[in-house]
Amino acid sequence: MRAAHEGERVVTLEQLAREPTTDVVTAARVLMPGCSRSAAYAMARRGEIPTLRLGRQLRVPVPQLLALLGIEPNAKTAAPARATAFNNHGVRRGQPSTA
């Protein structure tokens, strides 16, 4: 994996999942790291990336992008073992203990 160029935005899936849409270049780089701007717009033109035109902007709906990656769009993309979800014994809160 190459390093980000100066001015290039690096986005995690967790950050991406918080937004309703993203730009075409970011979406293409999620699907294909290292993708150029022109290649990203070519992918959008060919229909490989789902897009919405909002005024003059071409945006990519994040739920559809996550679906392309095989990630449930409504699923939380945070770390699976969250402190608020489990007690100290690894039992999900609100469920009876089997001990």
C-alpha positions as CSV (number, residue, x, y, z in Angstrom):
1,M,0.0,0.0,0.0
2,R,1.4,3.4,-0.9
3,A,1.6,6.4,1.3
4,A,-0.9,9.2,0.8
5,H,0.3,12.1,-1.4
6,E,0.3,15.6,0.0
7,G,-3.2,17.0,0.1
8,E,-4.7,13.5,-0.4
9,R,-7.4,12.6,2.2
10,V,-7.0,9.3,4.1
11,V,-10.4,8.0,5.3
12,T,-11.2,5.0,7.4
13,L,-14.3,2.9,6.9
14,E,-15.6,4.2,10.4
15,Q,-15.2,7.8,9.3
16,L,-16.8,7.0,5.9
17,A,-19.8,5.3,7.5
18,R,-20.7,8.4,9.4
19,E,-21.4,10.4,6.2
20,P,-24.4,10.0,3.9
21,T,-22.3,10.6,0.8
22,T,-18.7,10.9,-0.2
23,D,-16.8,12.3,-3.3
24,V,-16.0,10.1,-6.3
25,V,-12.3,10.0,-5.8
26,T,-12.5,8.9,-2.1
27,A,-15.0,6.2,-3.1
28,A,-12.8,4.9,-5.9
29,R,-9.8,4.8,-3.6
30,V,-11.7,2.8,-1.0
31,L,-12.5,0.3,-3.8
32,M,-9.1,0.5,-5.5
33,P,-6.3,2.1,-3.4
34,G,-4.0,4.2,-5.5
35,C,-6.7,5.1,-8.0
36,S,-6.2,8.4,-9.8
37,R,-8.8,11.1,-10.1
38,S,-9.3,10.5,-13.8
39,A,-9.7,6.8,-13.3
40,A,-12.2,7.4,-10.4
41,Y,-14.4,9.5,-12.7
42,A,-14.1,6.9,-15.5
43,M,-15.3,4.2,-13.0
44,A,-18.3,6.5,-12.2
45,R,-19.0,7.1,-15.8
46,R,-19.0,3.3,-16.5
47,G,-21.4,2.7,-13.6
48,E,-18.8,0.8,-11.5
49,I,-19.4,3.4,-8.7
50,P,-23.0,4.4,-7.9
51,T,-23.4,8.2,-8.1
52,L,-25.9,11.0,-7.4
53,R,-25.7,14.3,-9.1
54,L,-26.4,17.1,-6.6
55,G,-26.2,20.3,-8.5
56,R,-22.8,20.3,-10.1
57,Q,-21.4,17.8,-7.7
58,L,-21.2,14.1,-8.3
59,R,-21.5,12.3,-5.0
60,V,-21.4,8.6,-4.0
61,P,-24.0,7.3,-1.5
62,V,-22.0,5.7,1.3
63,P,-24.6,2.9,2.0
64,Q,-24.3,1.7,-1.6
65,L,-20.5,2.0,-1.5
66,L,-20.4,-0.2,1.7
67,A,-22.7,-2.7,0.0
68,L,-20.2,-3.0,-2.8
69,L,-17.6,-3.8,-0.2
70,G,-19.8,-6.5,1.3
71,I,-20.4,-4.4,4.5
72,E,-23.9,-4.2,5.8
73,P,-24.8,-0.5,5.3
74,N,-26.7,-0.3,8.6
75,A,-24.2,-2.2,10.6
76,K,-22.1,-0.3,13.0
77,T,-18.5,-0.2,11.8
78,A,-17.0,0.5,15.1
79,A,-14.7,-2.0,16.8
80,P,-16.7,-5.2,17.7
81,A,-15.7,-5.3,21.3
82,R,-17.0,-2.0,22.6
83,A,-16.8,-1.3,26.4
84,T,-20.4,-0.2,26.5
85,A,-21.7,-3.4,24.9
86,F,-20.1,-6.0,27.2
87,N,-19.5,-6.3,30.9
88,N,-16.1,-7.3,32.4
89,H,-16.9,-11.0,31.9
90,G,-17.5,-10.8,28.2
91,V,-21.3,-11.2,28.6
92,R,-23.4,-8.8,26.6
93,R,-25.2,-6.4,28.9
94,G,-28.8,-7.2,29.5
95,Q,-28.4,-10.9,29.0
96,P,-28.4,-13.4,31.9
97,S,-25.1,-15.0,32.9
98,T,-24.8,-18.7,32.5
99,A,-22.4,-19.0,35.4
